Amino acid sequence: MPTTVVSFLGTGQKQNPQDSRSGYRTTTYRFTRPDGGEFLNTTSLFGTALIRFLRETNVAIDRWIVLGTSASLWSELNQVLPRPDDVIEQYCQIDDRVIARNVDQTALEAWQQTLNTFAVPLELRLCLTGEALDPASQQQIARALFENIPRGNDVIFDISHGFRHQPVIATFLVSLMRWTHHIRSVRLFSGVFEARQGDVTPVLELPICQELVDATEAAATLALTGNFEPLARCLGRDAEMAWFLENINQVGNARRYAQELREVAIENPDAVRSQLAALLHERLEWVQGYRFADRMRQSASTALACGDYFRAIILGYEAILIRAGQFLYPNADPLSYQSRQDAESALFAQLPGDERELLMDFQHTRNVCAHGTRSNRANIQQILRTPAEFRSLVERAFTLFDRLPQLLST
């Protein structure tokens, strides 16, 4: 998968502050390899150590985006080159501006062009975004990422340098870019200088960030659509059949799969998984005793809460017919089309005036939504005029659902 690395660039400290041409202070960064070994790299700039580590572990890096200010350590980016001394003249020029804290866009573009001449196949994108202390500078970070991260890339963040609030902005941006730029994998690395032992600085990777992004999206999908499959996937469970059967209203067949999913333990040392498991249990609570009509009504209510008006009225109308059929014809198959027709006819024959008019409005509105037809009932256009009127109709129909046993027994 193509990979883009994003670094926030801080300022540097000379080994000899009295000598402008002395080297910058270095440290040895210690990475943990995927196989459990170590990778050590000594450098003045964490981003270059990260690039080397990723190459060492066979991560194909296409682009390195570096965000910084007029005082950031732009000159040390030459360390990513195979032979840093190839650009010694240009290095001195940009380093003079780093020391003077006056790197501007023109100087940065010239330095970027020089670096890219020697960095092939790696491409650098240097972005002067400022300190992000005000909204305009914060927008600069957003613009830099939107414009420079290719679509469909994995993203790796270097959050060791720069101001602490800058990576916070970027991580929220990447959550959005998962949808605008189809980013699916996000990794974060930090060289924890404060935890160094002697001259060795440990490097921390934060895999929980990817887990949290996936969990957040799964929980949002559940809340907005009722689909629990992504949430179950975060828990390492396959819920495709359970969701498929429930979603196409084969609730009897879905029950067995749903019951198996509810065996996932809520108590878990992993705090994220524990929360997700609790959500899954709550979502699948219907297997404990809901009848088919109750489950259909619950699905309609969830759809209405999410503004899914189409599903709300389609499922809500079917829930009423199933509820009536189960009460009037307890031995009939609630999945039978004939049972639904018989229940519909009985409802219109037995409901008192106001409730019959409500059901008629509900039926006509449902037909308009399902078939794109026009109703001959005058008040249907009023119902279709605003979300509030439509919602009021569905909510009144839910009340009718709850009162059906009482209405049909009189």
C-alpha positions in Angstrom: 0.0 0.0 0.0 1.4 3.5 -0.9 2.5 5.3 2.3 2.8 9.0 3.2 4.8 10.1 6.3 3.9 13.4 7.9 6.3 15.1 10.3 5.9 18.2 12.4 9.3 20.0 12.5 10.5 21.7 15.6 13.6 23.8 16.3 17.1 22.5 16.9 19.9 23.1 19.3 23.5 23.5 18.2 26.1 21.3 19.9 28.1 24.5 20.3 25.7 27.4 20.4 28.6 29.9 20.0 29.5 28.4 16.6 26.8 28.8 13.9 28.5 26.1 11.8 28.7 23.4 14.5 26.4 20.4 14.2 23.0 20.0 15.8 22.6 18.0 19.0 21.9 14.3 18.2 20.4 11.4 20.0 20.1 7.7 19.2 16.6 6.5 18.6 15.6 3.0 19.6 12.8 1.4 17.5 11.2 -2.0 18.2 11.1 -4.1 15.1 7.9 -6.1 14.3 9.8 -9.3 15.0 10.8 -8.0 18.5 14.4 -6.9 17.7 15.7 -3.4 17.9 16.7 -0.8 15.3 19.0 2.0 16.4 19.7 5.3 14.5 21.6 8.3 15.6 20.4 11.6 14.1 19.5 15.2 15.0 16.0 14.8 13.5 13.6 12.1 14.5 11.8 12.1 11.1 14.9 10.9 9.3 15.3 8.1 11.8 11.7 7.1 11.3 12.1 7.1 7.5 15.1 4.8 7.9 13.3 2.5 10.3 10.3 2.2 7.9 12.5 1.4 5.0 14.3 -1.2 7.2 11.0 -2.8 7.9 10.0 -2.9 4.2 7.4 -0.1 4.3 7.3 1.6 0.9 7.3 5.3 1.5 6.2 7.5 -1.5 6.1 10.9 0.1 7.3 12.7 3.2 5.3 15.8 4.1 7.0 18.1 6.6 5.1 20.9 8.3 6.9 23.7 10.2 7.5 27.3 10.9 10.0 29.9 9.8 12.3 28.7 12.7 12.0 25.0 12.2 15.0 22.7 11.6 14.5 22.6 7.8 18.2 22.3 7.1 18.5 18.8 8.8 16.2 17.3 6.2 19.4 16.6 4.2 20.0 13.7 6.6 17.4 11.7 4.6 19.7 11.8 1.5 22.0 8.9 0.7 24.9 11.4 0.7 24.0 14.6 2.7 27.2 16.4 1.7 25.9 16.5 -2.0 23.9 19.5 -1.0 26.4 21.2 1.4 26.2 24.6 -0.2 22.4 24.7 -0.3 22.4 23.3 3.3 24.4 26.3 4.5 22.1 28.7 2.9 18.9 27.3 4.4 20.6 26.7 7.7 21.6 30.4 7.9 17.9 31.2 7.6 16.9 28.6 10.2 19.4 30.3 12.6 17.9 33.7 11.8 14.4 32.2 12.1 13.3 33.7 8.8 12.7 30.8 6.5 10.2 32.0 3.9 8.2 30.2 1.2 10.7 31.0 -1.6 13.7 29.7 0.3 11.7 26.6 1.4 10.6 25.8 -2.2 14.3 26.1 -3.4 15.4 23.7 -0.6 12.6 21.3 -1.5 13.7 21.2 -5.1 17.3 20.5 -4.1 16.3 17.7 -1.8 14.0 16.1 -4.3 16.8 16.0 -6.9 18.8 13.6 -4.6 16.0 11.9 -2.6 14.4 9.8 -5.4 12.3 7.7 -5.2 11.2 9.6 -2.0 9.4 12.8 -2.7 9.5 15.6 0.0 6.7 18.2 0.4 7.8 21.1 2.7 4.9 23.2 4.0 5.3 26.4 5.9 2.2 26.2 8.1 3.1 28.4 11.1 2.6 27.6 14.7 -1.1 26.9 14.6 -1.8 29.3 17.4 -4.6 31.0 15.5 -7.4 29.8 13.2 -5.6 30.9 10.1 -2.5 28.9 10.9 -4.6 25.9 11.9 -6.3 26.1 8.5 -2.9 26.0 6.9 -2.2 22.6 8.5 -5.6 21.4 7.2 -4.9 22.7 3.7 -1.4 21.2 3.6 -2.7 17.7 4.5 -5.7 17.9 2.2 -3.5 19.0 -0.8 -0.4 16.8 -0.2 -1.6 13.5 1.1 -2.6 11.4 -2.0 -5.9 9.5 -2.0 -5.8 5.9 -1.0 -2.5 6.2 0.9 -1.7 4.8 4.4 -0.5 7.6 6.7 2.3 7.5 9.3 2.6 10.5 11.7 5.8 11.6 13.3 4.6 13.5 16.4 7.9 14.0 18.2 8.5 17.6 17.4 6.6 20.9 16.9 4.0 22.2 19.3 2.0 19.6 21.1 -1.3 20.9 19.8 -0.3 20.5 16.1 -0.5 16.7 16.1 -3.9 16.9 17.8 -5.2 19.0 14.9 -3.7 16.6 12.4 -5.2 13.4 14.0 -8.7 14.9 13.8 -8.1 15.8 10.2 -7.1 12.3 9.3 -10.4 11.0 10.8 -12.1 13.2 8.2 -9.6 12.2 5.5 -10.5 8.6 5.9 -13.6 9.6 4.0 -12.4 12.4 1.8 -9.1 10.7 0.8 -9.9 7.0 1.5 -7.2 6.7 4.2 -7.6 3.4 6.1 -4.4 2.9 8.0 -3.0 5.4 10.4 0.2 4.9 12.5 1.7 7.3 15.0 5.3 7.4 16.2 6.9 9.5 18.9 10.5 9.7 20.0 10.1 10.1 23.8 13.2 12.3 24.5 12.2 12.8 28.1 12.5 9.0 28.7 16.0 8.6 27.3 18.6 6.5 29.0 21.9 8.1 28.4 22.1 8.9 24.8 19.3 6.5 23.7 15.8 7.7 23.2 13.0 5.1 23.1 10.5 5.4 20.2 6.8 4.8 21.0 4.3 3.6 18.5 0.6 4.2 19.3 -1.4 1.4 17.7 -4.4 2.3 20.0 -5.0 5.3 17.7 -5.9 3.1 14.8 -8.0 1.0 17.0 -9.9 4.1 18.3 -10.5 5.4 14.8 -12.0 2.1 13.7 -14.0 1.8 16.9 -15.4 5.3 16.6 -16.5 4.7 13.0 -18.1 1.4 13.9 -20.0 3.0 16.8 -21.1 5.8 14.5 -22.3 3.4 11.9 -24.2 1.5 14.5 -25.9 4.7 15.8 -26.7 6.1 12.4 -27.8 2.9 10.6 -28.3 0.1 13.1 -25.6 -1.9 11.3 -23.6 -3.8 13.9 -21.2 -5.6 11.5 -18.3 -3.1 11.7 -18.6 -3.0 15.5 -18.4 -6.8 15.7 -15.4 -6.8 13.3 -13.6 -4.6 15.8 -14.2 -7.4 18.4 -12.8 -10.0 16.0 -16.2 -11.5 15.2 -17.9 -12.1 11.8 -21.4 -10.6 11.9 -22.1 -10.6 8.2 -24.8 -13.2 8.3 -26.4 -11.9 11.5 -26.7 -8.4 10.0 -27.8 -9.6 6.6 -30.6 -11.8 7.9 -31.8 -9.1 10.3 -31.6 -6.4 7.7 -33.7 -8.3 5.2 -36.2 -9.1 8.0 -35.4 -12.8 8.3 -35.4 -12.2 12.1 -36.1 -15.9 13.0 -33.0 -17.0 11.1 -31.0 -14.0 12.4 -31.7 -14.8 16.0 -29.3 -17.7 16.3 -26.4 -15.7 14.8 -27.3 -12.8 17.0 -27.3 -15.0 20.1 -23.8 -16.2 19.3 -22.6 -12.6 19.0 -24.0 -11.8 22.4 -21.6 -14.4 23.9 -18.8 -11.8 23.5 -17.8 -10.9 27.1 -18.3 -7.3 28.1 -15.7 -7.5 30.9 -12.4 -7.2 29.1 -8.9 -5.9 30.1 -9.1 -3.9 26.8 -11.1 -0.9 27.7 -12.1 -0.1 24.1 -13.3 -3.6 23.4 -15.2 -3.6 26.6 -17.2 -0.5 25.5 -17.8 -2.0 22.1 -19.0 -5.3 23.5 -21.5 -3.4 25.7 -22.8 -1.6 22.7 -23.2 -4.9 20.8 -25.0 -6.5 23.7 -27.4 -3.6 23.9 -28.0 -3.6 20.1 -28.8 -7.3 20.0 -30.9 -7.3 23.2 -34.0 -8.1 21.1 -33.0 -11.8 20.9 -33.9 -12.1 24.6 -37.6 -11.9 24.0 -38.7 -9.4 21.4 -41.3 -10.7 19.0 -41.0 -10.0 15.3 -43.3 -7.0 15.5 -41.4 -5.5 18.4 -38.1 -5.8 16.5 -39.6 -4.2 13.4 -41.0 -1.3 15.4 -37.6 -0.9 17.1 -35.9 -0.8 13.7 -38.3 1.9 12.5 -37.8 3.9 15.7 -34.0 3.8 15.2 -34.4 4.8 11.6 -36.5 7.8 12.6 -34.0 8.9 15.2 -31.3 8.9 12.6 -33.4 10.9 10.1 -33.9 7.8 7.8 -37.5 8.7 7.0 -37.8 6.1 4.2 -36.9 3.1 6.4 -38.9 4.5 9.3 -42.2 4.6 7.5 -41.7 1.3 5.6 -40.7 -0.6 8.7 -43.2 1.2 10.9 -46.2 0.3 8.6 -45.1 -3.4 8.5 -44.7 -3.4 12.2 -48.3 -2.4 12.7 -49.6 -5.1 10.3 -47.5 -7.8 12.0 -48.6 -6.7 15.4 -52.3 -6.8 14.3 -51.8 -10.2 12.7 -50.1 -11.7 15.7 -53.0 -10.5 17.9 -55.9 -11.4 15.6 -54.4 -14.6 14.1 -52.0 -16.0 16.7 -51.6 -19.3 14.9 -50.8 -17.7 11.5 -47.3 -17.3 10.1 -46.3 -13.6 10.6 -44.0 -13.9 7.6 -46.8 -14.8 5.3 -47.9 -12.2 2.8 -51.5 -13.3 3.1 -51.4 -12.8 6.9 -50.3 -9.2 6.3 -53.2 -8.6 3.9 -55.7 -10.2 6.2 -54.4 -8.1 9.1 -54.5 -4.9 7.0 -58.2 -5.6 6.0 -59.1 -6.3 9.6 -57.5 -3.1 10.9 -59.4 -0.9 8.5 -62.6 -2.8 9.4 -62.2 -2.7 13.2 -60.3 0.4 14.1 -62.5 3.4 15.3 -62.7 6.5 13.2 -59.6 8.6 14.3 -57.3 5.6 14.5 -58.5 4.4 11.1 -57.9 7.9 9.6 -54.4 7.8 11.1 -53.7 4.4 9.6 -55.0 5.6 6.2 -52.6 8.6 6.3 -49.8 6.3 7.3 -50.5 3.8 4.5 -50.8 6.6 1.8 -47.6 8.3 3.0 -45.9 4.9 3.0 -47.1 4.3 -0.6 -45.8 7.7 -1.8 -42.4 7.0 -0.3 -42.2 3.4 -1.5 -43.6 3.8 -5.0 -43.2 7.5 -5.9 -47.0 7.8 -6.4 -49.3 10.7 -5.6 -52.0 10.3 -2.9 -55.5 11.5 -3.4 -55.8 12.4 0.3 -55.6 16.1 0.7 -53.6 16.1 4.0 -50.8 13.9 2.6 -49.1 16.8 0.9 -49.0 18.6 4.3 -47.4 15.6 5.9 -44.8 15.5 3.1 -44.0 19.2 3.3 -41.7 19.2 6.3 -39.6 16.8 8.4 -41.6 17.8 11.5 -44.9 16.8 10.0 -43.6 13.5 8.7 -42.0 12.7 12.0 -45.2 13.6 13.8 -47.1 11.1 11.6 -44.7 8.3 12.3 -44.6 9.0 16.0 -48.4 8.9 16.2 -48.3 5.6 14.3 -45.9 4.2 16.9 -48.5 5.1 19.6 -51.1 3.3 17.5 -48.8 0.3 17.4 -48.6 0.3 21.3 -52.4 0.5 21.6 -53.4 -2.1 19.1 -54.2 -4.9 21.6 -56.5 -2.6 23.5 -58.2 -1.2 20.3 -58.7 -4.6 18.7 -60.1 -6.3 21.8 -63.0 -3.9 22.2 
